[in-house]
Amino acid sequence: MAKAKRRNRAPQMPPEERRKQLLAAGVACIAAKGIGSTKHADLARACEVSVPAVFSYFPNREALVISILNEVGEQLFEHVIKPAQALPEPAQQLAATAPLFTEYAAQQPDYVKVWLMWSMHFAPDVREQYRQFEQQIVDALAKMMMTGEPEDDPEADFRDRARMILASSAFLAKLVFDGVSEKRRQAFVQHVLEPLAATRRA
């Protein structure tokens, strides 16, 4: 009588490392299947752990989705916004966001694909989570365009311009995924940034 095939078990790892592994698997699953179709079992299969083990980190589906989307938002901010903020001049910071974004889209396409799905998802809880993430990005981009005394700057107008940059970044990511040449992508970036730079206060 043939013996039953034993299921491969993932090696033991510290809880925080396991959580990071599960989140990375969750990002890949959402990029492939969509937000509405990703389940605990998908992460368990990808990481070779039991489904109850995944539930021990994310006790329900809402917690699973929220955690994965938070991870996407944190990584985008860490790899696109923070490096730009580290530059000394606001004009340099703003100009750096597009190259940093295209680099991240090329290096971590699943994270950017999930961001695009997230931005167009209209389930109330997911939408509210995205609205909070979007506000964080918009505030950071608006600050890169603001100069002079804050009370003299029309902050709402700068935030509108920041939203234009964010929307353009989504289109820029699609250009990367569609294999559009770097020359054409750079031309698109210049069309977006030049009018915004021209209206910045000296």
Residue pairs with C-beta under 8 A, 6 or more apart in sequence:
8 48
9 48
9 49
10 47
10 48
10 49
13 21
15 57
18 47
18 49
18 57
19 57
21 47
22 43
22 47
22 49
22 54
22 57
22 58
23 67
23 68
23 71
24 71
25 42
25 43
25 46
25 47
26 38
26 42
26 43
26 64
26 67
26 68
26 71
27 68
27 71
27 72
27 110
27 111
27 114
28 46
28 110
29 38
29 42
29 43
29 46
30 38
30 68
30 110
30 114
30 117
31 109
31 110
31 111
31 113
31 114
31 117
33 42
34 117
35 65
35 69
35 114
35 117
35 118
35 121
35 126
38 64
38 65
38 68
39 61
39 64
40 51
40 54
40 55
40 58
40 61
40 64
41 51
41 54
43 49
43 54
43 64
44 50
44 51
44 53
44 54
47 54
54 64
57 67
58 64
58 67
62 125
65 126
66 125
66 129
68 114
69 114
69 118
69 126
69 129
69 130
69 133
70 129
72 111
72 114
72 115
72 118
73 115
73 133
73 136
75 108
75 111
76 104
76 111
76 112
76 115
76 137
77 136
77 137
77 140
79 100
79 104
79 108
80 97
80 100
80 101
80 104
81 97
81 137
81 140
81 141
83 96
83 100
84 93
84 94
84 96
84 97
84 100
84 144
85 93
85 140
85 144
87 93
87 96
90 143
90 144
90 145
90 146
90 147
90 200
91 197
91 200
93 144
94 141
94 144
94 145
94 165
94 193
94 196
94 197
95 193
95 197
97 141
97 144
97 165
97 169
98 169
98 172
98 189
98 192
98 193
99 189
101 169
101 172
101 173
102 172
102 173
102 176
102 185
104 111
104 112
105 112
105 172
105 173
105 176
105 177
106 176
109 176
109 177
112 173
112 176
113 177
115 170
115 173
116 170
116 173
116 174
118 126
118 129
118 130
118 133
119 130
119 134
119 170
121 127
121 130
134 166
137 162
137 166
138 159
138 162
138 163
138 166
139 159
139 162
140 162
141 161
141 162
141 165
141 166
142 155
142 158
142 159
142 161
142 162
145 158
145 161
145 162
145 196
145 200
146 153
146 155
146 158
146 201
147 153
147 200
147 201
147 202
148 201
153 201
161 196
161 199
164 192
164 196
165 192
165 193
165 196
168 188
168 189
168 192
171 188
172 185
172 188
172 189
175 184
175 185
175 188
176 185
